[in-house]
Amino acid sequence: MSATASNAATPAAADLVFRQARLADGAPLMDVAIAQGRIADVAPKLECRGTTEIEAAGRVLIPGLIESHLHLEKAFVMDRKPNRSGTLMEAIAVTASLKPTFTREDIETRSRRVLRQLVGFGSTHVRAHAEFDPAQGFTGFDTVLDLRREFAGVIDIQVVAFPQEGILKTPGTDAMMVEAIKKGADVVGGIPYNDTDAREHIDWVFKLARDFDKDLDFHQDFRDDADAMSIEYLARKTIESKYQGRVSVGHLTALGAATPQRRNEIIALLRDAGISVMCLPATDLHLGGRKDETNVRRTLAPVRALRDGGVNVCLATNNICNAFTPYGNGDLLQIAALALPACHLGGADDQATVLPMLTTNPARALRLPNYGLAVGRDADMVLLDTLKVSDAIIDLPARNVVVKRGRIVARTERRVEYAF
């Protein structure tokens, strides 16, 4: 992580100053001054004084973590109706049966719990896939929109209009998609594999996105095999629509089952289309490979091949304690630690590429214009209780201080007393 200093004069006083923080391994420790919600200056020693000053003492300061794919309103319902087979189909069925029972108060309580945990673990942005359908109406979706307003200044929430039950096969969902955008959704969502015709589904959501000038985010090719992928069609549609850089896909597990030649051809197409890929290891490892009796597959997006092929790759949580993922707490560093062995990212050269999958890569996917540790950018950052940037994942350090737009929104201190 590097920071860029400004040519402008350092303010005499700042709202918040971090003293002697580690921004990059092998580089001098830096002071970081924050004023009016922005990074005002970065230098080895700043003369300005802060209303609040934090002695980092060499600990690592990174830009805020970005949760790029999460379902808020479905969290913490595992105890209501478990997914006993552990399969994707049962997860979809269980969740569909539960959603009509969710009340606004219920969703608010569970979602607030998730958001508080995200903030405590250092996330300053989240892209939330908010569902609706004729059976449940807009209860969950409207609640997430209200939470976006409630948590403004604490964590930025991008809301995806997500048709979990399909569009073509669920009459009335098409009109609800349009209404969701008019209500204030930031992104148009899609799920081609859970509809009657994947290509028609893709065409429909692309038209909606173009009509309202919205980005797109798909649940894409969530399968163990590569027999029925629609990712190639989606990538070509992206280029044809001149939507390069405005499309993201989550899961994409089927690509890991493709032959190396076909996989590499698709990766080149994804790179040319500027499509970002969110790997969701906690969910996909749990649900995938359930029919394999020997040599059980990892059923993950091929992260290393995607990364090496020039695709923007992110790591994200997806679900917390429900039929899709019966565990989790919203800690992105834990997701990254899981990805280290699962995606073969534990090698010395690979580890350095993992932290950006939680920071700069999702910032690119979510198109955040003022993100990063540079002068003039939004002051969203996290002080980690570790002394090397390269140890940020493997140490699973405490998030000592979390800052959103220049305001401290969470503090954590970890204390252990030994009796020997």
C-alpha positions as CSV (number, residue, x, y, z in Angstrom):
1,M,0.0,0.0,0.0
2,S,1.4,3.3,-1.0
3,A,0.3,6.9,-0.3
4,T,0.7,10.0,-2.4
5,A,1.6,13.3,-0.7
6,S,0.2,16.6,-1.8
7,N,2.0,19.7,-3.1
8,A,-0.5,21.8,-1.1
9,A,0.6,23.3,2.3
10,T,0.0,21.1,5.3
11,P,-2.8,22.5,7.4
12,A,-1.7,23.8,10.8
13,A,-4.3,21.7,12.5
14,A,-6.1,18.5,11.5
15,D,-9.1,16.6,12.9
16,L,-7.1,13.3,13.2
17,V,-3.5,12.4,12.8
18,F,-1.9,9.0,12.7
19,R,1.7,9.1,13.8
20,Q,4.3,6.8,12.3
21,A,2.1,4.3,10.5
22,R,3.4,1.5,8.2
23,L,1.8,2.1,4.8
24,A,4.2,-0.1,2.8
25,D,6.9,-2.7,3.7
26,G,10.4,-1.5,3.2
27,A,9.4,2.2,3.2
28,P,9.6,4.9,5.9
29,L,6.9,5.2,8.5
30,M,4.5,7.9,7.7
31,D,2.3,10.5,9.5
32,V,-1.2,10.8,8.0
33,A,-3.3,13.9,8.6
34,I,-7.0,14.0,8.1
35,A,-9.2,17.1,7.8
36,Q,-12.8,17.5,6.8
37,G,-13.2,13.9,6.0
38,R,-10.3,13.7,3.5
39,I,-6.7,12.9,3.7
40,A,-4.9,16.2,4.0
41,D,-1.3,15.2,4.0
42,V,1.1,12.2,4.2
43,A,4.7,12.6,5.1
44,P,7.4,11.0,7.3
45,K,6.9,13.8,9.8
46,L,4.1,16.3,9.9
47,E,4.3,19.5,12.0
48,C,0.5,19.9,12.2
49,R,-1.3,18.9,15.3
50,G,-4.5,16.8,15.4
51,T,-7.6,17.3,17.5
52,T,-7.2,13.5,18.0
53,E,-3.8,11.9,17.5
54,I,-3.1,8.1,17.3
55,E,0.4,6.7,17.8
56,A,0.5,3.9,15.3
57,A,4.1,3.0,16.4
58,G,4.8,1.2,13.2
59,R,1.5,-0.7,12.9
60,V,0.0,-1.1,9.5
61,L,-2.5,1.4,8.1
62,I,-4.5,0.3,5.1
63,P,-7.5,1.8,3.2
64,G,-10.9,0.5,4.4
65,L,-11.8,-3.1,3.5
66,I,-14.5,-3.5,0.9
67,E,-17.2,-6.2,1.2
68,S,-18.0,-6.6,-2.4
69,H,-20.8,-9.2,-2.3
70,L,-23.1,-9.8,0.7
71,H,-26.7,-10.6,1.4
72,L,-27.7,-8.6,4.5
73,E,-31.4,-9.6,4.9
74,K,-30.7,-13.3,4.9
75,A,-28.1,-13.4,7.6
76,F,-28.4,-15.2,10.9
77,V,-31.4,-17.4,10.1
78,M,-29.6,-20.8,10.2
79,D,-31.5,-21.9,13.3
80,R,-34.9,-21.4,11.7
81,K,-34.6,-23.9,8.9
82,P,-31.2,-25.6,8.2
83,N,-30.0,-26.8,4.9
84,R,-29.5,-30.5,5.8
85,S,-28.1,-31.7,2.5
86,G,-25.6,-28.8,2.1
87,T,-26.6,-28.4,-1.5
88,L,-27.3,-25.3,-3.5
89,M,-30.7,-26.5,-4.5
90,E,-31.8,-27.0,-0.9
91,A,-30.3,-23.7,0.1
92,I,-32.4,-21.9,-2.6
93,A,-35.5,-23.9,-1.5
94,V,-35.0,-23.3,2.2
95,T,-34.4,-19.6,1.7
96,A,-37.4,-19.2,-0.6
97,S,-39.7,-20.7,2.1
98,L,-38.3,-18.5,4.8
99,K,-38.3,-15.1,3.0
100,P,-42.1,-14.5,3.2
101,T,-41.8,-14.9,7.0
102,F,-39.3,-12.1,7.4
103,T,-40.7,-9.0,9.0
104,R,-39.2,-5.6,8.7
105,E,-38.2,-5.5,12.4
106,D,-36.6,-9.0,12.0
107,I,-34.6,-7.9,9.0
108,E,-33.5,-4.7,10.6
109,T,-32.3,-6.4,13.7
110,R,-30.3,-9.0,11.8
111,S,-28.9,-6.6,9.2
112,R,-27.8,-4.1,11.8
113,R,-25.9,-6.9,13.5
114,V,-24.1,-7.7,10.3
115,L,-23.3,-4.0,9.5
116,R,-21.9,-3.4,13.0
117,Q,-19.7,-6.5,12.7
118,L,-18.5,-5.4,9.2
119,V,-17.5,-2.0,10.6
120,G,-15.8,-3.5,13.6
121,F,-13.8,-5.7,11.3
122,G,-12.7,-2.8,9.1
123,S,-15.1,-2.7,6.2
124,T,-16.0,0.8,5.1
125,H,-18.0,-0.1,2.0
126,V,-20.4,-3.0,1.2
127,R,-22.3,-4.0,-1.9
128,A,-25.5,-5.6,-0.7
129,H,-27.6,-7.8,-2.9
130,A,-31.2,-7.1,-1.7
131,E,-33.9,-9.5,-2.8
132,F,-37.5,-9.2,-3.7
133,D,-40.2,-11.3,-5.5
134,P,-43.9,-11.5,-5.6
135,A,-44.1,-13.8,-2.6
136,Q,-42.2,-11.6,-0.2
137,G,-42.7,-8.2,-1.8
138,F,-40.2,-5.4,-1.1
139,T,-39.9,-5.9,2.6
140,G,-36.2,-6.8,2.6
141,F,-35.3,-4.5,-0.2
142,D,-36.9,-1.5,1.3
143,T,-35.3,-2.2,4.7
144,V,-31.8,-2.3,3.1
145,L,-32.5,1.0,1.4
146,D,-33.4,2.5,4.8
147,L,-30.3,1.0,6.3
148,R,-28.2,2.7,3.6
149,R,-29.5,6.0,4.9
150,E,-29.2,5.0,8.6
151,F,-25.6,3.9,8.3
152,A,-24.4,6.7,6.0
153,G,-21.2,8.1,7.4
154,V,-20.4,4.7,9.1
155,I,-20.3,2.4,6.1
156,D,-21.3,3.1,2.5
157,I,-23.9,0.6,1.2
158,Q,-24.3,0.0,-2.6
159,V,-27.7,-1.7,-3.1
160,V,-28.1,-4.3,-5.8
161,A,-31.7,-5.1,-7.1
162,F,-31.4,-8.8,-7.0
163,P,-34.0,-11.2,-8.4
164,Q,-33.0,-14.4,-6.6
165,E,-36.1,-16.4,-7.8
166,G,-35.5,-15.5,-11.4
167,I,-37.3,-13.0,-13.7
168,L,-38.7,-15.0,-16.6
169,K,-40.0,-17.9,-14.5
170,T,-41.5,-15.7,-11.8
171,P,-44.3,-13.5,-13.2
172,G,-44.3,-10.0,-11.8
173,T,-40.6,-9.9,-11.0
174,D,-39.9,-7.9,-14.2
175,A,-42.1,-5.0,-13.0
176,M,-40.5,-5.3,-9.6
177,M,-37.1,-4.9,-11.0
178,V,-38.1,-1.6,-12.7
179,E,-39.7,-0.4,-9.5
180,A,-36.6,-1.4,-7.5
181,I,-34.4,0.8,-9.7
182,K,-36.9,3.7,-9.3
183,K,-36.9,3.2,-5.5
184,G,-33.1,3.8,-5.5
185,A,-31.1,0.7,-6.2
186,D,-27.6,1.5,-7.2
187,V,-26.9,-1.6,-9.3
188,V,-29.0,-4.0,-11.5
189,G,-28.5,-7.7,-10.4
190,G,-29.0,-10.9,-12.3
191,I,-28.9,-14.7,-11.8
192,P,-29.0,-16.4,-15.2
193,Y,-28.5,-19.9,-13.9
194,N,-31.7,-19.7,-11.8
195,D,-34.0,-18.8,-14.7
196,T,-35.6,-20.5,-17.7
197,D,-33.3,-19.0,-20.3
198,A,-29.9,-17.7,-19.2
199,R,-29.3,-15.6,-22.4
200,E,-32.8,-14.0,-22.3
201,H,-32.3,-13.2,-18.6
202,I,-28.9,-11.5,-19.4
203,D,-30.5,-9.6,-22.3
204,W,-33.3,-8.4,-20.1
205,V,-31.2,-7.1,-17.2
206,F,-28.8,-5.4,-19.7
207,K,-31.6,-3.5,-21.2
208,L,-32.8,-2.4,-17.7
209,A,-29.3,-1.3,-16.8
210,R,-28.8,0.7,-20.0
211,D,-32.3,2.3,-19.6
212,F,-31.3,3.6,-16.2
213,D,-27.5,3.9,-16.7
214,K,-26.7,1.4,-13.9
215,D,-23.9,-1.0,-13.4
216,L,-24.6,-4.8,-13.4
217,D,-23.7,-7.5,-10.9
218,F,-24.5,-11.2,-11.6
219,H,-24.6,-14.3,-9.6
220,Q,-23.0,-16.3,-12.4
221,D,-22.5,-20.0,-13.3
222,F,-22.7,-21.3,-9.8
223,R,-22.2,-25.0,-10.7
224,D,-19.7,-27.8,-10.2
225,D,-19.3,-28.5,-13.9
226,A,-18.7,-26.4,-17.0
227,D,-21.5,-27.8,-19.1
228,A,-24.0,-24.9,-19.1
229,M,-22.0,-21.7,-18.6
230,S,-23.4,-18.4,-19.9
231,I,-20.3,-16.4,-19.0
232,E,-19.1,-16.2,-22.6
233,Y,-22.4,-14.8,-23.7
234,L,-22.4,-12.3,-20.8
235,A,-18.8,-11.2,-21.7
236,R,-19.6,-10.6,-25.3
237,K,-22.8,-8.8,-24.4
238,T,-20.8,-6.6,-22.1
239,I,-18.5,-5.6,-25.0
240,E,-21.3,-5.3,-27.5
241,S,-23.1,-2.9,-25.0
242,K,-20.0,-0.9,-24.3
243,Y,-20.3,-1.8,-20.7
244,Q,-16.6,-2.6,-20.1
245,G,-15.6,-2.0,-16.5
246,R,-19.3,-1.8,-15.3
247,V,-20.1,-5.5,-14.9
248,S,-19.2,-7.9,-12.0
249,V,-19.9,-11.5,-11.4
250,G,-20.0,-13.6,-8.2
251,H,-19.3,-17.3,-7.8
252,L,-18.3,-18.3,-11.4
253,T,-17.3,-21.7,-9.9
254,A,-18.1,-23.5,-13.2
255,L,-15.1,-21.9,-14.8
256,G,-12.9,-23.9,-12.5
257,A,-14.2,-27.1,-14.2
258,A,-13.4,-26.0,-17.7
259,T,-10.5,-27.4,-19.7
260,P,-7.4,-25.2,-19.5
261,Q,-7.7,-24.1,-23.1
262,R,-11.4,-23.1,-22.7
263,R,-10.8,-21.5,-19.3
264,N,-8.0,-19.4,-20.7
265,E,-10.0,-18.3,-23.7
266,I,-12.8,-17.2,-21.3
267,I,-10.4,-15.4,-19.0
268,A,-9.1,-13.4,-22.0
269,L,-12.7,-12.5,-22.9
270,L,-13.4,-11.4,-19.3
271,R,-10.3,-9.3,-19.3
272,D,-11.3,-7.6,-22.6
273,A,-14.8,-7.0,-21.2
274,G,-13.4,-5.5,-18.0
275,I,-15.6,-7.9,-15.9
276,S,-14.7,-8.2,-12.2
277,V,-15.0,-11.6,-10.5
278,M,-16.0,-11.9,-6.8
279,C,-14.7,-15.3,-5.5
280,L,-16.9,-16.4,-2.5
281,P,-14.9,-19.2,-0.8
282,A,-16.9,-19.6,2.4
283,T,-20.1,-20.4,0.5
284,D,-18.7,-22.1,-2.6
285,L,-16.5,-24.6,-0.6
286,H,-19.5,-25.4,1.6
287,L,-22.1,-26.0,-1.2
288,G,-19.9,-27.3,-4.0
289,G,-18.8,-30.8,-4.9
290,R,-21.6,-32.4,-2.9
291,K,-22.0,-35.2,-5.5
292,D,-18.3,-36.0,-5.7
293,E,-17.4,-39.2,-3.9
294,T,-13.7,-39.2,-4.4
295,N,-11.2,-36.3,-5.0
296,V,-13.9,-33.8,-4.1
297,R,-13.5,-30.6,-6.1
298,R,-12.8,-27.2,-4.5
299,T,-15.6,-25.7,-6.7
300,L,-14.1,-22.2,-6.7
301,A,-13.5,-19.6,-9.3
302,P,-10.0,-20.2,-10.6
303,V,-8.6,-17.1,-8.8
304,R,-4.9,-17.5,-9.7
305,A,-5.6,-18.1,-13.4
306,L,-8.0,-15.1,-13.4
307,R,-5.5,-12.9,-11.7
308,D,-2.7,-13.9,-14.0
309,G,-4.9,-13.4,-17.0
310,G,-5.5,-9.8,-16.1
311,V,-9.0,-10.1,-14.6
312,N,-9.9,-7.9,-11.6
313,V,-10.4,-10.5,-8.8
314,C,-12.1,-9.8,-5.4
315,L,-12.8,-11.9,-2.3
316,A,-16.1,-11.5,-0.5
317,T,-18.3,-13.1,2.1
318,N,-21.7,-13.7,0.3
319,N,-23.7,-15.1,3.3
320,I,-23.5,-15.3,7.0
321,C,-25.1,-18.1,9.1
322,N,-27.9,-19.2,6.7
323,A,-28.7,-22.1,4.4
324,F,-26.1,-21.0,1.9
325,T,-23.3,-20.5,4.5
326,P,-23.9,-21.9,8.0
327,Y,-21.1,-19.9,9.6
328,G,-19.2,-16.6,9.3
329,N,-19.0,-13.2,11.0
330,G,-18.3,-10.6,8.3
331,D,-14.5,-10.6,8.8
332,L,-12.9,-10.2,5.4
333,L,-9.5,-11.1,6.7
334,Q,-10.9,-14.5,7.7
335,I,-12.3,-14.9,4.2
336,A,-8.9,-14.1,2.8
337,A,-7.2,-16.5,5.2
338,L,-9.5,-19.2,3.9
339,A,-8.7,-18.3,0.3
340,L,-4.9,-18.7,1.0
341,P,-5.0,-22.5,1.0
342,A,-8.2,-23.0,-0.9
343,C,-7.2,-20.9,-3.9
344,H,-3.5,-21.7,-3.7
345,L,-2.6,-18.2,-2.7
346,G,-0.2,-19.1,0.2
347,G,3.0,-18.9,-1.8
348,A,5.4,-16.0,-1.1
349,D,4.7,-14.2,-4.4
350,D,0.9,-15.0,-4.2
351,Q,0.4,-13.6,-0.7
352,A,1.1,-10.0,-1.8
353,T,-1.8,-10.2,-4.2
354,V,-4.4,-11.1,-1.6
355,L,-4.9,-7.9,0.4
356,P,-5.7,-5.9,-2.8
357,M,-8.5,-8.4,-3.4
358,L,-10.1,-6.9,-0.3
359,T,-9.2,-3.2,-1.0
360,T,-8.1,-1.8,-4.3
361,N,-9.6,-4.5,-6.5
362,P,-13.2,-4.2,-5.1
363,A,-12.8,-0.4,-5.2
364,R,-12.3,-0.8,-8.9
365,A,-15.2,-3.1,-9.3
366,L,-17.5,-0.8,-7.3
367,R,-16.1,2.2,-9.1
368,L,-15.3,4.2,-6.0
369,P,-13.7,7.4,-7.2
370,N,-12.1,8.7,-4.0
371,Y,-10.8,5.5,-2.5
372,G,-7.2,4.9,-1.3
373,L,-4.5,6.3,0.9
374,A,-3.7,9.4,-1.2
375,V,-4.0,13.0,-0.4
376,G,-7.5,14.3,-1.3
377,R,-9.1,10.9,-1.0
378,D,-11.8,10.0,1.4
379,A,-10.4,9.3,4.8
380,D,-11.6,5.6,5.0
381,M,-8.9,3.5,6.7
382,V,-8.0,0.8,9.2
383,L,-5.1,0.6,11.6
384,L,-4.1,-3.1,12.0
385,D,-2.4,-4.5,15.0
386,T,0.5,-5.9,13.0
387,L,3.9,-4.4,11.9
388,K,4.1,-5.7,8.3
389,V,1.7,-5.2,5.4
390,S,2.7,-8.7,4.2
391,D,1.4,-10.1,7.6
392,A,-2.0,-8.4,7.3
393,I,-3.8,-11.6,6.3
394,I,-1.8,-14.3,8.0
395,D,-1.8,-12.5,11.4
396,L,-5.5,-11.9,11.4
397,P,-4.7,-8.8,13.4
398,A,-7.2,-6.8,15.5
399,R,-8.6,-3.8,13.7
400,N,-7.4,-1.3,16.3
401,V,-9.0,1.8,14.7
402,V,-11.5,2.0,11.9
403,V,-12.0,5.5,10.3
404,K,-14.9,6.4,8.0
405,R,-14.7,9.9,6.3
406,G,-12.3,11.1,9.0
407,R,-14.4,9.9,11.9
408,I,-13.4,7.0,14.2
409,V,-16.3,4.6,14.0
410,A,-14.8,1.5,15.8
411,R,-11.9,0.6,18.1
412,T,-10.7,-2.8,19.1
413,E,-8.1,-3.8,21.6
414,R,-7.0,-7.4,22.0
415,R,-5.4,-8.3,25.4
416,V,-4.1,-11.6,26.5
417,E,-2.7,-12.3,30.0
418,Y,-0.6,-15.3,30.4
419,A,-0.2,-17.2,33.7
420,F,3.2,-18.7,32.9
